[in-house]
Amino acid sequence: PAHRCEGEAAGGGLLAEKVAEELLRIQLTKSFVAEACSHALQVLISSLPAASVTALAPLLRARLGEVEHADMTPEQLELLITIDSTASDACPTYLLPANILTMAEPLKRSTSAHPRVHHVWDRVLAALARDGKGSGSTTLSSPQALKRFEALWSTVVEDNLLVSSHERKFLACLLLEKVVPLLPSASITKAMSPHMMRTLMNNMGKKKNLLRSAAARAMAAVTSAAQASPDTAADVLSFMSINYPAFDRATHSRTSQTLMEGLDAAGAERILAQAIQAYAAAPKNAPKGGEPDEEDESGGGPVVPTGPRAPLEAAYQLVARTWRTVLPADATLAFLGFLLHTALFSSAANAHIKTLAQERLFSLMESISSTTSAPGAPLGSRPLAPALVAAFKAADSPVATALKTASADKDKYLASPLAENPQIAWALRLHLLWDALEAQGGTLQPAAGVAAVARKGMWAAVKALRASSGEKGGEKGGGGKQAKGLTALFLFASVELVSDPAQAAGVLEELQTCRERIAPVKGSKGATPAKPDKSAKKSKKKAEEEEEDSDDEDEDPVAVLVEVLVSLLARPSALLRAVVRQAFRAFCEELSADALNVLIEVLNESGQELFVGEDEDGHSMDEDDDDSDEEEGHGHGHSHSHANGHAHGAGGG
């Protein structure tokens, strides 16, 4: 009993010495109880008064002094740290960065406690936190403690445990779980070293792997810390999204999404700024922009990408998942402008990065086209974070300056009733920013002239629709709703000018024709009809041609619009298809018999190819049907699925 040891030690320490000697003897001869003996010695030392410990220390040191540090067992090292920590508040010299290599072998042997973490690690981590000031800190929060921890982790865990046996990798994963609560939020990523991340990625997604449970526990500790602190969430997510963008795919997990749930607005902006900074610092001549999921030649798993593609993709993933929730509207708009500038105006980006910027711009705008959430704060009311402004500057993108210009012009369009529609409000902001970017530098687009003329016509149409939406009775008669539907079509179709100016200009021209023909009909319901153009006299030949085409002129304009919308559904643009779905909702109350006939004819003639191409989530329904046929091995399932697909497509329309 400890109280007897204390009494005997006060009178000479004979019993304490005998107990200590016996425990040391058993520890050396009975390996299966070595750790228990070491723990008993710790209890003995902690129960003795300081004077008795001082008297007992020479005996223990004499026994330990016979063994070199590198040849110690984990239990002997544990005892040595216990004695030294009792005698001094400073970290023992053999755990300092200059000497930590000698501790690698004893700590590697600590797998004898598998599948637990050996108690020696508790003593080691506690000793690293000691600063010699009597503070008794148990966390690795001071700069000196962090420096000692980094040396230990790099030398022992990264360079020894994680490149060795499965048992040692298992121990390394459990150590990550143990140290996360001890580290400051900004330093957790220091424990997420390259070999550690590779071990997690190679094992978390494989149920039969020995290391799966330990890897999952380690990552769960990281995500738990992130959910408890927005700063931690921002630091870890930034680190992983830039350096390990394929983590979720490799581990079949939703780690990134879990981390994003812990973000606040400041953290989201900080990550976006770091991703843009990484993009600016990346070599622009990397093949294909630097693929994020390259495999190393040794087959050891994914390597850290070096090109600009990964940070650009990381920034996109962040914005795509947070623009509806925590990311400020101006930051979202600034990133849209950054993508637009990269695709059209940047001379530094290569063809692969320009294509990626186009694709990500369209993806975000497709998501925005179906939103029911307005941007919130007025454009320019919340300045961008300084770090984000600096990041755009480092990437040679003038989007921060252009955003201020767009904010100054916001009342020109955003004050209209049309801007009350969330989709229109976002699209108007993007086009105002586009104008501001174009004013600062010429576009590098091949068909810039075609795009400029088309955008000029788009603005003219938006102005006309703005005027019609504000007329008396417009909303009651449905005019306001249709004006918003047409405005959304013009604005979102104009985004396609980024990738294919000629084709997008043709779409805008068709929409303009429909708008002009629909306007008089809306005027008969309460709105003012569009005034005819009297600037030029018609020739006799022209009059004859128009008389011959009188049947076409009398065609129902809503039916014409439906034909245009159906034709847009056939185009290979997910953005256009998403906007068309919204436009159908705006005009469904106005559908005439002729318009319904158009839909019926399309469904009868080519509806199978037109409407079954993709479902609302963008997945190919035909491909899914083909896959199921191959698996089931009978042909009738295909025609049945096809028929279901037709019904689905018709219902969606």
C-alpha positions as CSV (number, residue, x, y, z in Angstrom):
1,P,0.0,0.0,0.0
2,A,1.1,3.5,-0.8
3,H,0.7,4.8,2.8
4,R,3.0,2.1,4.1
5,C,5.6,2.9,1.5
6,E,5.4,6.5,2.5
7,G,5.9,5.7,6.2
8,E,8.8,3.3,5.5
9,A,10.4,5.8,3.1
10,A,10.4,8.5,5.7
11,G,12.4,6.2,8.0
12,G,15.0,5.3,5.4
13,G,13.0,4.2,2.3
14,L,13.8,0.5,2.8
15,L,10.3,-0.7,1.8
16,A,10.1,1.7,-1.2
17,E,13.5,0.5,-2.4
18,K,12.5,-3.1,-2.1
19,V,9.2,-2.6,-3.9
20,A,11.0,-0.6,-6.7
21,E,13.7,-3.3,-7.1
22,E,11.2,-6.1,-7.3
23,L,9.0,-4.2,-9.9
24,L,12.2,-3.5,-12.0
25,R,13.1,-7.2,-11.8
26,I,9.7,-8.4,-12.9
27,Q,9.6,-5.8,-15.6
28,L,12.8,-7.2,-17.1
29,T,11.9,-10.9,-16.8
30,K,8.1,-10.9,-17.4
31,S,7.4,-9.0,-20.6
32,F,3.6,-9.5,-20.5
33,V,3.4,-7.5,-17.2
34,A,6.2,-5.0,-18.0
35,E,3.7,-2.2,-18.7
36,A,1.8,-2.9,-15.5
37,C,5.0,-2.8,-13.5
38,S,6.0,0.5,-15.0
39,H,2.6,1.9,-14.1
40,A,3.0,0.6,-10.5
41,L,6.3,2.4,-10.3
42,Q,4.7,5.6,-11.4
43,V,2.0,5.2,-8.7
44,L,4.7,4.5,-6.1
45,I,6.7,7.6,-7.1
46,S,3.7,9.9,-7.2
47,S,2.6,8.7,-3.7
48,L,6.0,9.5,-2.1
49,P,6.9,12.9,-0.7
50,A,9.5,14.9,-2.6
51,A,12.3,14.0,-0.1
52,S,11.6,10.2,-0.5
53,V,11.6,10.5,-4.3
54,T,14.9,12.3,-4.2
55,A,16.3,9.4,-2.0
56,L,14.8,6.7,-4.3
57,A,15.9,8.4,-7.6
58,P,19.6,7.3,-7.5
59,L,18.6,3.6,-7.3
60,L,16.2,3.9,-10.2
61,R,18.7,6.0,-12.3
62,A,21.4,3.5,-11.6
63,R,19.3,0.7,-13.0
64,L,18.3,2.8,-16.0
65,G,21.8,4.2,-16.5
66,E,23.0,0.8,-17.5
67,V,20.9,1.0,-20.7
68,E,21.5,3.4,-23.6
69,H,18.5,5.5,-24.6
70,A,18.1,3.8,-28.0
71,D,18.1,0.4,-26.4
72,M,15.5,1.1,-23.7
73,T,12.2,-0.6,-23.6
74,P,9.1,1.7,-23.7
75,E,8.6,0.9,-20.0
76,Q,12.1,2.0,-19.1
77,L,11.7,5.2,-21.0
78,E,8.4,5.8,-19.2
79,L,10.1,5.4,-15.9
80,L,12.9,7.7,-16.9
81,I,10.5,10.4,-18.0
82,T,8.6,10.0,-14.7
83,I,11.7,10.5,-12.6
84,D,13.0,13.5,-14.6
85,S,9.5,15.2,-14.6
86,T,9.4,14.8,-10.8
87,A,12.8,16.4,-10.4
88,S,12.2,19.3,-12.9
89,D,9.5,21.3,-14.6
90,A,11.5,21.5,-17.9
91,C,11.2,19.1,-20.8
92,P,14.0,16.4,-20.5
93,T,16.9,17.0,-22.9
94,Y,16.5,13.7,-24.6
95,L,13.1,14.8,-25.9
96,L,14.4,18.0,-27.4
97,P,14.5,18.3,-31.3
98,A,18.3,17.8,-31.4
99,N,18.1,14.4,-29.5
100,I,14.7,13.1,-30.4
101,L,16.0,10.6,-33.0
102,T,17.5,8.5,-30.2
103,M,13.9,8.0,-28.8
104,A,12.6,6.6,-32.1
105,E,13.5,3.0,-31.3
106,P,12.0,2.8,-27.8
107,L,8.8,4.4,-29.1
108,K,8.6,2.1,-32.1
109,R,8.7,-0.8,-29.6
110,S,5.6,0.6,-27.9
111,T,3.4,-1.4,-30.2
112,S,3.7,-4.2,-27.6
113,A,0.5,-2.7,-26.2
114,H,-1.4,-3.2,-29.5
115,P,-4.2,-2.4,-30.0
116,R,-4.0,0.2,-27.2
117,V,-1.7,3.2,-27.1
118,H,1.1,2.5,-24.7
119,H,1.2,4.6,-21.5
120,V,4.7,5.9,-22.4
121,W,3.0,8.2,-25.0
122,D,1.1,10.0,-22.3
123,R,4.3,10.7,-20.4
124,V,6.1,11.8,-23.6
125,L,3.3,14.2,-24.7
126,A,3.1,15.6,-21.1
127,A,6.8,16.1,-21.1
128,L,6.8,18.0,-24.4
129,A,4.3,20.4,-23.0
130,R,6.5,21.4,-20.0
131,D,8.1,24.8,-20.3
132,G,10.1,24.9,-17.1
133,K,8.0,27.7,-15.6
134,G,5.9,25.6,-13.2
135,S,2.8,26.1,-15.3
136,G,2.0,22.4,-15.4
137,S,0.4,22.8,-18.9
138,T,-0.9,19.6,-20.5
139,T,-1.5,21.1,-23.9
140,L,1.0,21.7,-26.7
141,S,0.1,25.4,-26.9
142,S,3.4,27.3,-26.5
143,P,5.7,27.9,-29.4
144,Q,8.5,25.8,-27.7
145,A,6.1,22.9,-27.1
146,L,4.9,23.0,-30.7
147,K,8.4,23.0,-32.0
148,R,9.3,19.9,-29.9
149,F,6.0,18.2,-31.0
150,E,6.8,18.8,-34.7
151,A,10.2,17.3,-34.3
152,L,8.8,14.2,-32.5
153,W,6.0,13.8,-35.0
154,S,8.2,14.2,-38.0
155,T,11.0,12.0,-36.7
156,V,9.2,9.2,-34.9
157,V,5.7,9.1,-36.3
158,E,6.1,10.2,-39.9
159,D,9.6,8.8,-40.7
160,N,9.3,5.6,-38.6
161,L,5.9,4.4,-37.6
162,L,4.0,5.3,-40.8
163,V,6.6,3.6,-43.1
164,S,6.7,0.4,-41.2
165,S,4.3,-2.5,-40.2
166,H,0.5,-2.3,-40.0
167,E,0.7,-2.4,-36.2
168,R,2.9,0.7,-36.2
169,K,0.6,2.5,-38.7
170,F,-2.3,1.5,-36.4
171,L,-0.5,3.1,-33.5
172,A,0.2,6.2,-35.6
173,C,-3.5,6.6,-36.3
174,L,-4.4,6.3,-32.7
175,L,-1.7,8.9,-31.8
176,L,-3.4,11.3,-34.2
177,E,-6.6,10.8,-32.3
178,K,-4.8,11.4,-29.1
179,V,-2.9,14.6,-30.0
180,V,-5.8,16.5,-31.8
181,P,-7.3,17.7,-28.5
182,L,-3.8,18.8,-27.3
183,L,-3.0,21.0,-30.3
184,P,-4.1,24.6,-31.0
185,S,-6.6,24.8,-33.9
186,A,-4.0,26.3,-36.3
187,S,-1.6,23.4,-35.6
188,I,-3.8,20.3,-36.1
189,T,-2.7,20.1,-39.7
190,K,0.9,19.7,-38.6
191,A,-0.1,16.2,-37.4
192,M,-1.8,15.5,-40.8
193,S,1.5,14.8,-42.4
194,P,1.9,13.3,-45.9
195,H,2.4,9.7,-44.8
196,M,-0.5,10.0,-42.3
197,M,-2.8,11.4,-45.0
198,R,-1.8,8.6,-47.4
199,T,-2.5,6.0,-44.7
200,L,-6.0,7.5,-44.0
201,M,-6.9,7.7,-47.7
202,N,-5.7,4.2,-48.4
203,N,-7.6,2.6,-45.5
204,M,-10.7,4.6,-44.5
205,G,-12.7,3.5,-47.5
206,K,-11.9,-0.2,-47.4
207,K,-14.0,-2.1,-44.9
208,K,-11.8,-5.2,-44.8
209,N,-8.6,-3.4,-44.0
210,L,-7.0,-3.9,-40.6
211,L,-6.3,-0.1,-40.3
212,R,-9.8,1.0,-41.3
213,S,-11.2,1.4,-37.7
214,A,-8.1,3.3,-36.5
215,A,-8.0,5.5,-39.6
216,A,-11.7,6.3,-39.1
217,R,-11.2,7.1,-35.4
218,A,-8.4,9.5,-36.3
219,M,-10.3,11.4,-38.9
220,A,-13.4,11.5,-36.6
221,A,-11.2,13.2,-33.9
222,V,-10.3,15.9,-36.5
223,T,-13.8,16.5,-37.7
224,S,-15.1,16.7,-34.1
225,A,-12.5,19.4,-33.3
226,A,-13.6,21.2,-36.5
227,Q,-17.2,21.1,-35.6
228,A,-16.4,22.6,-32.2
229,S,-14.5,25.5,-33.6
230,P,-15.0,27.5,-36.8
231,D,-11.3,28.4,-36.9
232,T,-10.4,24.7,-36.7
233,A,-12.9,23.9,-39.5
234,A,-11.4,26.6,-41.7
235,D,-7.8,25.5,-41.1
236,V,-8.4,21.8,-41.7
237,L,-10.7,22.3,-44.7
238,S,-8.3,24.7,-46.4
239,F,-5.5,22.3,-45.9
240,M,-7.4,19.3,-47.2
241,S,-9.2,20.9,-50.1
242,I,-6.0,22.3,-51.5
243,N,-3.6,19.5,-50.8
244,Y,-5.9,16.4,-50.8
245,P,-8.9,17.3,-53.0
246,A,-9.6,13.6,-53.8
247,F,-9.9,12.7,-50.1
248,D,-13.6,12.2,-50.0
249,R,-13.6,10.2,-53.2
250,A,-10.7,8.0,-52.0
251,T,-12.3,7.3,-48.6
252,H,-15.9,7.1,-49.8
253,S,-16.7,9.7,-47.0
254,R,-18.3,13.1,-46.7
255,T,-15.5,14.5,-44.6
256,S,-15.4,17.8,-46.6
257,Q,-19.1,18.4,-46.2
258,T,-18.8,17.7,-42.4
259,L,-16.0,20.2,-42.1
260,M,-18.0,22.8,-44.0
261,E,-20.8,22.5,-41.5
262,G,-18.6,24.0,-38.9
263,L,-17.7,27.1,-40.9
264,D,-18.8,30.6,-40.3
265,A,-18.7,33.5,-42.8
266,A,-15.2,34.6,-41.9
267,G,-13.8,31.1,-42.1
268,A,-15.4,30.5,-45.5
269,E,-13.9,33.7,-46.9
270,R,-10.5,32.8,-45.3
271,I,-10.5,29.4,-47.1
272,L,-11.5,31.0,-50.4
273,A,-8.7,33.5,-50.0
274,Q,-6.2,30.7,-49.3
275,A,-7.4,28.7,-52.3
276,I,-7.0,31.7,-54.6
277,Q,-3.5,32.4,-53.1
278,A,-2.6,28.8,-53.8
279,Y,-3.9,29.2,-57.4
280,A,-1.8,32.3,-57.8
281,A,1.4,30.5,-56.5
282,A,0.9,27.3,-58.5
283,P,3.0,26.8,-61.7
284,K,0.7,27.7,-64.7
285,N,2.6,25.3,-67.1
286,A,1.6,22.1,-65.2
287,P,0.2,19.4,-67.6
288,K,-3.6,19.8,-67.8
289,G,-3.4,22.4,-65.1
290,G,-2.2,19.8,-62.6
291,E,-4.6,16.9,-62.2
292,P,-5.7,16.6,-58.5
293,D,-6.0,12.8,-58.6
294,E,-2.7,11.7,-60.1
295,E,-1.3,8.4,-58.8
296,D,2.4,8.1,-57.9
297,E,4.5,5.6,-59.8
298,S,5.0,3.4,-56.7
299,G,1.3,2.8,-56.4
300,G,1.3,4.3,-52.9
301,G,-1.9,6.4,-53.5
302,P,-2.7,9.9,-54.6
303,V,0.0,12.5,-54.6
304,V,-0.3,16.2,-53.7
305,P,-1.1,18.1,-56.9
306,T,1.2,21.0,-57.9
307,G,-0.7,22.8,-60.7
308,P,-3.4,25.5,-60.4
309,R,-6.2,23.1,-61.1
310,A,-6.5,21.7,-57.6
311,P,-6.7,25.1,-55.8
312,L,-9.2,26.3,-58.4
313,E,-11.3,23.2,-57.9
314,A,-11.0,23.6,-54.1
315,A,-12.3,27.2,-54.3
316,Y,-15.2,26.0,-56.5
317,Q,-16.2,23.2,-54.1
318,L,-16.2,25.6,-51.2
319,V,-18.4,28.2,-53.0
320,A,-20.7,25.6,-54.4
321,R,-21.4,24.2,-50.9
322,T,-21.5,27.3,-48.9
323,W,-23.0,30.1,-51.1
324,R,-26.5,29.4,-49.9
325,T,-25.5,29.3,-46.2
326,V,-22.5,31.1,-44.8
327,L,-20.5,32.6,-47.6
328,P,-21.3,36.3,-48.1
329,A,-23.1,37.2,-51.3
330,D,-20.3,39.6,-52.4
331,A,-17.7,36.9,-51.9
332,T,-19.7,34.5,-54.0
333,L,-20.2,37.1,-56.7
334,A,-16.5,37.9,-56.6
335,F,-15.6,34.3,-57.2
336,L,-18.1,34.2,-60.1
337,G,-16.3,37.2,-61.5
338,F,-12.9,35.5,-60.9
339,L,-14.1,32.5,-63.0
340,L,-15.4,34.9,-65.7
341,H,-12.1,36.8,-65.8
342,T,-10.1,33.6,-65.9
343,A,-12.2,32.3,-68.8
344,L,-12.3,35.4,-70.9
345,F,-9.7,38.0,-69.9
346,S,-6.7,36.3,-68.3
347,S,-3.6,35.8,-70.4
348,A,-1.8,33.8,-67.8
349,A,-4.3,30.8,-67.6
350,N,-3.7,28.0,-70.1
351,A,-6.4,26.4,-72.2
352,H,-7.2,23.7,-69.6
353,I,-7.7,26.2,-66.8
354,K,-9.9,28.4,-69.0
355,T,-12.0,25.4,-69.8
356,L,-12.3,24.5,-66.1
357,A,-13.2,28.0,-65.2
358,Q,-16.0,28.0,-67.9
359,E,-17.4,24.7,-66.6
360,R,-17.4,25.8,-63.0
361,L,-19.0,29.1,-63.9
362,F,-21.8,27.3,-65.7
363,S,-22.2,24.9,-62.8
364,L,-22.6,27.7,-60.2
365,M,-25.0,29.6,-62.4
366,E,-27.0,26.4,-63.0
367,S,-27.3,26.1,-59.2
368,I,-28.2,29.8,-58.9
369,S,-30.9,29.4,-61.6
370,S,-33.1,27.3,-59.3
371,T,-32.4,29.2,-56.0
372,T,-35.2,30.6,-53.9
373,S,-32.7,32.6,-51.8
374,A,-32.0,36.2,-52.7
375,P,-28.5,37.5,-52.3
376,G,-29.4,39.1,-49.0
377,A,-27.4,42.3,-48.4
378,P,-27.3,44.9,-51.2
379,L,-24.5,44.6,-53.7
380,G,-21.4,46.2,-52.3
381,S,-22.8,46.7,-48.8
382,R,-20.3,44.3,-47.2
383,P,-16.7,44.8,-48.3
384,L,-14.6,41.8,-49.2
385,A,-12.3,40.5,-46.6
386,P,-8.8,42.0,-46.9
387,A,-7.3,38.6,-47.4
388,L,-9.6,37.9,-50.2
389,V,-8.8,41.2,-51.9
390,A,-5.1,40.4,-51.6
391,A,-5.6,36.9,-53.0
392,F,-7.4,38.2,-56.1
393,K,-4.6,40.8,-56.6
394,A,-2.0,38.0,-56.3
395,A,-3.9,36.1,-59.0
396,D,-3.8,39.2,-61.3
397,S,-7.6,39.4,-61.3
398,P,-9.1,42.9,-61.0
399,V,-12.4,41.4,-59.8
400,A,-12.3,43.3,-56.4
401,T,-12.0,46.6,-58.2
402,A,-14.6,45.6,-60.7
403,L,-17.0,44.7,-57.9
404,K,-16.9,48.3,-56.6
405,T,-17.7,49.6,-60.1
406,A,-20.6,47.2,-60.4
407,S,-21.8,48.2,-56.9
408,A,-21.9,51.9,-58.0
409,D,-24.1,50.9,-61.0
410,K,-26.4,48.6,-59.1
411,D,-29.4,51.0,-59.0
412,K,-29.6,51.0,-62.8
413,Y,-31.2,47.5,-62.8
414,L,-31.4,46.1,-59.3
415,A,-34.0,48.6,-58.2
416,S,-36.6,47.2,-60.6
417,P,-39.4,44.8,-59.5
418,L,-37.6,42.1,-61.7
419,A,-34.7,42.1,-59.2
420,E,-37.0,40.8,-56.5
421,N,-36.7,37.5,-58.2
422,P,-33.7,35.7,-56.6
423,Q,-32.4,34.1,-59.8
424,I,-32.6,37.5,-61.7
425,A,-31.0,39.3,-58.8
426,W,-27.9,37.0,-59.0
427,A,-27.7,37.0,-62.8
428,L,-28.0,40.8,-63.0
429,R,-25.2,41.1,-60.5
430,L,-23.0,38.9,-62.6
431,H,-23.7,40.8,-65.8
432,L,-23.0,44.1,-64.1
433,L,-19.7,42.7,-62.9
434,W,-19.0,41.4,-66.5
435,D,-19.5,45.0,-67.8
436,A,-17.1,46.3,-65.2
437,L,-14.4,43.6,-66.0
438,E,-14.8,44.4,-69.7
439,A,-14.3,48.1,-69.1
440,Q,-11.0,47.4,-67.3
441,G,-9.4,45.2,-70.0
442,G,-10.2,43.9,-73.4
443,T,-11.5,40.3,-73.7
444,L,-9.3,37.6,-75.2
445,Q,-12.4,35.8,-76.6
446,P,-12.0,34.9,-80.3
447,A,-15.6,36.0,-81.2
448,A,-15.6,39.1,-79.0
449,G,-17.5,41.2,-81.5
450,V,-20.4,38.7,-81.7
451,A,-20.6,38.5,-78.0
452,A,-20.5,42.3,-77.5
453,V,-23.4,42.8,-80.0
454,A,-25.4,40.0,-78.3
455,R,-24.9,41.4,-74.8
456,K,-25.9,44.8,-76.0
457,G,-29.2,43.3,-77.3
458,M,-29.6,41.4,-74.1
459,W,-29.4,44.6,-72.1
460,A,-31.9,46.3,-74.4
461,A,-34.3,43.4,-73.9
462,V,-33.9,43.5,-70.1
463,K,-34.6,47.3,-70.1
464,A,-37.8,46.7,-72.1
465,L,-38.9,43.9,-69.8
466,R,-38.1,46.0,-66.8
467,A,-40.4,48.7,-68.1
468,S,-43.2,46.3,-68.9
469,S,-43.0,44.6,-65.4
470,G,-43.7,47.9,-63.7
471,E,-46.8,48.8,-65.6
472,K,-50.2,48.8,-63.9
473,G,-52.0,45.5,-63.9
474,G,-48.9,43.7,-65.2
475,E,-48.6,41.4,-62.2
476,K,-52.3,40.7,-61.9
477,G,-52.5,39.8,-65.5
478,G,-49.5,37.6,-65.4
479,G,-47.3,40.1,-67.2
480,G,-45.0,40.5,-64.3
481,K,-44.5,36.8,-64.0
482,Q,-43.8,36.3,-67.7
483,A,-41.5,39.3,-67.7
484,K,-39.4,37.7,-65.0
485,G,-39.4,34.4,-66.9
486,L,-38.2,36.1,-70.1
487,T,-35.7,38.2,-68.2
488,A,-34.2,35.1,-66.6
489,L,-34.0,33.5,-70.0
490,F,-32.1,36.4,-71.5
491,L,-29.7,36.8,-68.5
492,F,-28.8,33.1,-68.1
493,A,-28.7,32.4,-71.9
494,S,-26.2,35.3,-72.2
495,V,-23.8,33.5,-69.8
496,E,-23.4,30.9,-72.6
497,L,-21.6,33.7,-74.6
498,V,-18.5,32.7,-72.5
499,S,-18.1,29.4,-74.3
500,D,-19.9,29.6,-77.6
501,P,-20.7,33.2,-78.7
502,A,-22.2,32.3,-82.1
503,Q,-24.6,29.7,-80.8
504,A,-25.6,31.8,-77.7
505,A,-26.1,34.9,-79.9
506,G,-28.5,32.8,-82.0
507,V,-30.4,31.8,-78.9
508,L,-30.7,35.4,-77.8
509,E,-31.9,36.4,-81.2
510,E,-34.7,33.8,-81.1
511,L,-35.7,35.0,-77.6
512,Q,-35.7,38.6,-78.8
513,T,-38.1,37.7,-81.6
514,C,-40.4,35.9,-79.1
515,R,-40.3,38.9,-76.7
516,E,-41.3,41.3,-79.5
517,R,-44.2,39.1,-80.6
518,I,-45.4,38.4,-77.1
519,A,-45.4,42.1,-76.1
520,P,-48.5,43.1,-78.1
521,V,-50.4,40.2,-76.7
522,K,-49.5,41.1,-73.2
523,G,-50.5,44.7,-74.0
524,S,-54.1,43.5,-74.7
525,K,-54.3,42.2,-71.2
526,G,-53.4,45.4,-69.5
527,A,-49.9,46.2,-70.6
528,T,-48.9,48.8,-73.2
529,P,-48.2,47.2,-76.6
530,A,-44.8,47.7,-78.1
531,K,-44.7,50.6,-80.6
532,P,-44.0,49.6,-84.2
533,D,-40.8,50.6,-85.8
534,K,-41.5,53.5,-88.3
535,S,-37.9,54.4,-89.0
536,A,-37.9,52.8,-92.4
537,K,-40.5,52.5,-95.2
538,K,-41.4,49.1,-96.5
539,S,-40.8,48.4,-100.1
540,K,-43.5,46.9,-102.3
541,K,-41.6,43.7,-102.5
542,K,-41.2,43.5,-98.7
543,A,-44.9,44.1,-98.3
544,E,-45.7,41.2,-100.6
545,E,-43.3,38.9,-98.7
546,E,-44.9,39.8,-95.4
547,E,-48.4,39.2,-96.9
548,E,-47.3,35.7,-98.0
549,D,-46.1,35.1,-94.5
550,S,-49.2,36.4,-92.9
551,D,-50.2,33.0,-91.7
552,D,-46.9,32.7,-89.7
553,E,-47.4,36.2,-88.3
554,D,-50.8,35.1,-86.9
555,E,-49.3,32.2,-85.1
556,D,-49.8,32.2,-81.3
557,P,-46.7,33.9,-79.9
558,V,-46.8,31.7,-76.7
559,A,-46.7,28.7,-79.0
560,V,-43.7,30.2,-80.7
561,L,-42.0,30.7,-77.3
562,V,-42.8,27.1,-76.4
563,E,-41.1,25.9,-79.6
564,V,-38.0,28.0,-78.7
565,L,-37.9,26.6,-75.1
566,V,-38.2,23.0,-76.4
567,S,-35.4,23.6,-78.8
568,L,-33.3,24.9,-76.0
569,L,-33.9,21.7,-74.1
570,A,-32.2,19.8,-76.9
571,R,-29.0,21.8,-76.6
572,P,-26.0,20.3,-74.7
573,S,-26.2,22.9,-71.9
574,A,-27.3,22.0,-68.4
575,L,-27.5,25.7,-67.6
576,L,-30.0,26.4,-70.4
577,R,-32.1,23.3,-69.5
578,A,-32.3,24.5,-65.9
579,V,-33.4,28.0,-66.9
580,V,-36.0,26.6,-69.4
581,R,-37.5,24.5,-66.6
582,Q,-38.0,27.8,-64.6
583,A,-39.4,29.6,-67.7
584,F,-42.0,26.8,-68.3
585,R,-43.3,27.5,-64.8
586,A,-43.6,31.2,-65.5
587,F,-45.7,30.6,-68.7
588,C,-47.6,27.5,-67.8
589,E,-50.7,29.6,-66.9
590,E,-50.6,31.2,-70.4
591,L,-50.3,28.0,-72.4
592,S,-52.8,28.1,-75.2
593,A,-54.2,25.2,-77.2
594,D,-51.6,25.8,-79.9
595,A,-48.8,25.8,-77.3
596,L,-50.1,22.5,-75.8
597,N,-50.2,21.0,-79.3
598,V,-46.6,21.9,-79.8
599,L,-45.7,20.0,-76.6
600,I,-47.8,17.0,-77.7
601,E,-46.2,16.9,-81.1
602,V,-42.7,17.0,-79.7
603,L,-43.5,14.2,-77.2
604,N,-45.0,12.1,-80.0
605,E,-42.2,12.7,-82.5
606,S,-39.0,13.1,-80.6
607,G,-39.9,13.2,-76.9
608,Q,-37.9,10.0,-76.2
609,E,-34.6,11.5,-77.2
610,L,-35.4,15.0,-75.9
611,F,-36.8,14.5,-72.5
612,V,-35.2,11.2,-71.4
613,G,-31.6,12.4,-71.9
614,E,-31.2,13.5,-68.3
615,D,-33.2,13.6,-65.2
616,E,-33.4,16.7,-63.0
617,D,-30.3,15.7,-61.1
618,G,-28.3,15.6,-64.4
619,H,-27.9,11.8,-64.5
620,S,-28.3,10.1,-67.8
621,M,-31.5,8.0,-67.6
622,D,-30.7,6.0,-70.8
623,E,-27.3,5.0,-69.3
624,D,-28.9,3.9,-66.1
625,D,-31.4,1.8,-68.1
626,D,-28.6,0.3,-70.2
627,D,-26.7,-0.6,-67.0
628,S,-29.7,-2.3,-65.4
629,D,-30.3,-4.3,-68.6
630,E,-26.8,-5.6,-68.6
631,E,-27.0,-6.6,-65.0
632,E,-30.5,-8.2,-65.3
633,G,-29.9,-9.8,-68.7
634,H,-33.4,-9.4,-70.1
635,G,-34.5,-7.1,-72.9
636,H,-38.0,-6.1,-71.9
637,G,-36.8,-4.1,-68.9
638,H,-35.3,-1.6,-71.3
639,S,-38.5,-0.6,-73.1
640,H,-40.3,-0.5,-69.8
641,S,-37.7,1.9,-68.3
642,H,-37.8,3.9,-71.4
643,A,-41.5,4.4,-71.1
644,N,-41.1,5.4,-67.5
645,G,-38.5,7.9,-68.6
646,H,-40.9,9.4,-71.1
647,A,-43.5,9.9,-68.4
648,H,-40.9,11.4,-66.1
649,G,-39.7,13.8,-68.8
650,A,-43.3,14.9,-69.7
651,G,-44.1,15.4,-66.1
652,G,-41.0,17.5,-65.6
653,G,-41.8,19.7,-68.6
